[in-house]
Amino acid sequence: MAVLGAGEALAQPKAVAGERLPRLRMIKSNGIRMRIAELGKGPLVLFVHGWPESWYSWRHQISALAAAGYRCVAPDMRGYGKTDKPAAVEDYDVKHTTADLIGILDALGERQAFLVGHDWGSIISWNAMLLYPDRFKALVAMSVPYGGRAAAAPLAGMRRANGDNFYYILYHNEPGGVAEKEYDADPRGLLSRLYTSPNTPLEAPTVTDPKRSAGGWIPRLGKPKELPAWLRPQDLDYYVNEFKAAGFRGGVNYYRNFDRNWEITPELTGKTIPQPVKFLAGSDDIVIRGATADSLTTQMKRVCTDFRGVTLYPGAGHWVQQERSNEVNAALIAFFNGLKG
């Protein structure tokens, strides 16, 4: 089974009332060591987190779906947490990250899994469905939709659209590792500003000049006056400590592969996904830019031949599986239960 060690102490906050903590352990997948959180028995559900996150982003889903009769596994993706952090930027491209998911299934002795992805985890999951269609039974994507392989690599278009103005994806692609240097110097400053809801009260940002030359990202983000209801102080502490130990370079490297991911996947042009797919997001998630359920459905139906619909949670932002955990859990359980037969 390629298990490295018998287990790991649960160095994490206490579960909220009614939730169970998963077991954390190390496995070997696709040539690297990965930490996974695991709980439950039954059909496998593989949860794929985004940036800047952790297996811990799925804590509510792991407990709920395990109680509903599923084997839940959430890895720290490569570059995060206790998982290995290869040095080369190209080691974070979509061929590597999707192969990591297949390596997890193989290490667990599982032929297939239900797949759930959020943020970068959605990007990886969309590609995994296309590259390994026989290994996944269905997908729930969150926050990041997909409408097919683009006609051109994306970064040039982003540079034309933003010019000299700051844009975080372009910032992540600047040479010299400037982004991770800023974030590593103040992980709490970054995470506390990103992990907010649309209605979180914020202080005014200290940098308001849109030009990139005016500074990095943290001072452009308003400091929250209080934590959102879904994020306890001990939850934020856990995330901060994970990034203090792991650093941000691994996660930022995913952004450095935007063009490479396009270049190395020409075979995905025109390819469709036949398995059932559902999409969830907060209505106020900045990633979907105000898109309606109808427009998102039209976009994803270009690729998904068995598309099961869009659910937008009113007033929720980007961290939807934490902001609306009970509703997301219910949606996942209902969707997967309907497919088990």
Residue pairs with C-beta under 8 A, 6 or more apart in sequence:
1 27
1 107
1 108
1 109
2 27
2 28
2 29
2 106
2 107
3 25
3 26
3 27
3 107
4 25
4 26
4 27
4 28
4 33
5 25
5 26
6 25
7 23
7 24
7 25
8 23
8 24
8 25
8 26
8 35
8 82
9 24
10 21
10 23
10 24
12 21
12 24
12 56
12 238
13 232
13 234
13 235
13 237
13 238
14 234
15 21
15 59
15 63
16 60
16 232
18 63
19 59
19 60
19 63
19 64
20 39
20 63
20 66
20 67
21 39
21 63
22 37
22 38
22 39
22 59
22 62
22 63
22 66
22 72
22 74
23 37
23 38
23 39
24 35
24 36
24 37
24 38
24 55
24 82
25 35
25 36
25 38
26 33
26 34
26 35
26 36
26 82
27 33
27 34
27 36
27 104
27 107
27 108
28 34
28 103
28 107
29 75
29 100
29 103
29 104
29 106
29 107
30 96
30 99
30 100
30 102
30 103
31 103
32 78
32 83
32 84
32 86
32 100
33 83
33 84
34 75
34 76
34 77
34 78
34 83
34 84
34 100
34 103
34 104
35 55
35 75
35 76
35 81
35 82
35 83
36 55
36 73
36 74
36 75
36 76
36 104
37 55
37 56
37 58
37 62
37 72
37 73
37 74
37 75
38 71
38 72
38 73
38 74
39 62
39 63
39 66
39 71
39 72
40 62
40 65
40 66
40 67
40 69
40 70
40 71
40 72
41 66
41 69
41 71
42 69
42 70
42 71
43 69
43 70
43 71
43 113
43 114
43 137
43 336
43 340
44 70
44 71
44 73
44 105
44 108
44 110
44 112
44 113
44 114
45 65
45 70
45 71
45 72
45 73
45 113
45 114
45 115
45 116
45 332
45 336
46 73
46 74
46 75
46 101
46 104
46 105
46 113
46 114
46 115
46 116
47 55
47 58
47 61
47 62
47 72
47 73
47 74
47 116
47 117
47 121
48 74
48 75
48 77
48 101
48 115
48 116
48 117
48 118
48 121
48 122
48 124
48 125
49 55
49 57
49 58
49 74
49 76
49 77
49 80
49 118
49 119
49 120
49 121
50 57
50 117
50 118
50 119
50 120
50 121
50 122
50 143
50 144
51 119
51 120
51 251
51 252
51 254
51 255
52 183
52 190
52 191
52 194
52 239
52 243
52 248
52 251
53 80
53 118
53 119
53 121
53 239
54 76
54 80
54 81
54 238
54 239
54 242
55 74
55 75
55 76
55 81
56 235
56 238
56 239
56 242
57 74
57 118
57 319
57 321
57 322
58 72
58 74
58 116
58 321
60 321
60 322
60 325
60 326
60 328
60 329
61 72
61 74
61 116
61 321
61 325
61 328
61 329
61 332
62 72
62 74
64 325
64 329
64 332
64 333
65 72
65 329
65 332
65 333
65 336
66 72
68 333
68 337
70 114
70 336
71 110
73 104
73 108
73 113
75 83
75 100
75 104
76 82
76 83
77 83
77 97
77 100
77 120
77 121
77 124
78 84
78 85
78 86
78 91
78 92
78 96
78 97
78 100
78 250
79 85
79 86
79 92
79 246
79 249
79 250
79 251
79 253
79 254
80 242
80 246
80 250
80 251
81 242
81 245
81 246
82 246
85 246
85 247
85 249
85 250
86 92
89 253
89 256
89 257
90 96
90 257
90 260
91 253
92 250
92 253
92 254
92 256
92 257
93 257
93 260
93 261
93 264
94 123
94 124
94 127
94 257
94 261
94 264
94 265
95 131
95 264
95 265
97 124
97 127
97 254
98 124
98 127
98 128
98 131
98 132
101 115
101 124
101 125
101 128
101 132
101 135
102 128
102 132
102 135
105 111
105 112
105 113
105 135
111 135
112 134
112 135
112 136
112 137
113 135
113 136
113 137
114 136
114 137
114 138
114 139
114 140
114 336
114 339
115 125
115 128
115 129
115 136
115 137
115 138
115 139
115 140
116 125
116 139
116 140
116 142
116 332
117 123
117 124
117 125
117 126
117 139
117 140
117 141
117 142
117 144
118 141
118 142
118 143
118 144
118 320
118 321
119 142
119 143
119 144
119 287
119 318
120 144
120 251
120 254
121 142
122 141
122 142
122 143
122 144
122 145
122 146
123 144
123 146
125 139
125 141
126 139
126 141
126 144
126 146
126 273
127 261
127 265
127 268
128 135
128 136
129 136
129 139
129 273
129 275
129 277
130 268
130 271
130 273
131 265
131 268
133 273
133 274
133 275
136 275
137 275
137 276
137 339
138 275
138 276
138 277
138 278
138 335
138 336
138 339
139 273
139 275
139 276
139 277
139 278
140 277
140 278
140 279
140 280
140 331
140 332
140 335
141 277
141 278
141 279
141 280
142 279
142 280
142 281
142 320
142 321
142 328
143 280
143 281
143 282
143 285
143 287
143 288
143 318
143 320
144 287
145 279
145 281
145 288
145 291
145 296
145 299
145 300
146 299
146 300
146 303
147 299
147 300
147 302
147 303
148 270
148 302
148 303
149 262
149 265
149 268
149 269
149 270
149 271
150 262
152 262
153 258
153 259
153 262
153 263
154 258
154 259
154 262
155 169
155 170
155 173
155 258
155 259
158 167
158 169
158 170
159 170
161 167
162 170
164 211
164 212
164 213
165 210
165 211
165 212
166 210
166 211
166 212
166 214
166 215
166 217
166 220
167 212
168 179
168 217
169 255
169 258
170 212
171 178
171 179
171 212
171 216
171 217
172 179
172 252
172 255
172 256
173 255
173 256
173 258
177 249
177 252
178 216
179 216
179 217
179 248
179 252
180 247
180 248
180 249
180 252
182 190
182 216
182 217
182 218
183 190
183 217
183 218
183 243
183 248
183 252
184 243
184 247
184 248
184 249
186 218
187 240
187 243
187 244
187 248
188 236
188 240
189 218
189 223
190 217
190 218
190 221
190 248
191 236
191 239
191 240
191 243
192 223
192 224
192 227
192 236
193 218
193 221
193 222
193 223
193 224
194 221
195 227
195 228
195 231
195 236
195 239
195 319
196 202
196 224
196 228
196 317
197 228
197 229
197 230
197 315
197 316
197 317
197 319
197 323
198 282
198 284
198 315
198 316
198 317
199 315
200 224
200 225
200 226
200 227
200 228
201 224
201 225
201 226
202 222
202 223
202 224
202 225
203 222
203 223
203 224
203 225
204 222
205 219
205 220
205 221
205 222
206 219
207 214
207 215
207 219
207 220
208 220
209 215
227 233
227 236
228 323
230 319
230 322
230 323
230 325
231 322
271 303
272 303
272 304
272 305
273 303
273 304
273 305
273 306
274 305
274 306
275 306
276 306
276 307
276 308
276 335
276 339
277 300
277 304
277 306
277 307
277 308
278 307
278 308
278 309
278 310
278 311
278 331
278 335
279 296
279 300
279 309
279 310
279 311
280 310
280 311
280 312
280 313
280 320
280 321
280 328
280 331
281 287
281 288
281 296
281 310
281 311
281 312
281 313
281 316
281 320
282 312
282 313
282 315
282 316
282 317
282 318
282 319
282 320
282 323
282 324
283 312
283 313
283 314
283 315
283 316
284 315
284 316
284 317
285 316
285 317
285 318
285 320
286 317
286 318
287 318
288 296
291 299
292 312
293 309
293 310
293 311
293 312
296 310
297 307
297 309
297 310
300 307
300 310
301 307
308 335
311 331
313 320
313 323
313 324
313 327
313 328
316 323
316 324
317 323
320 328
321 328
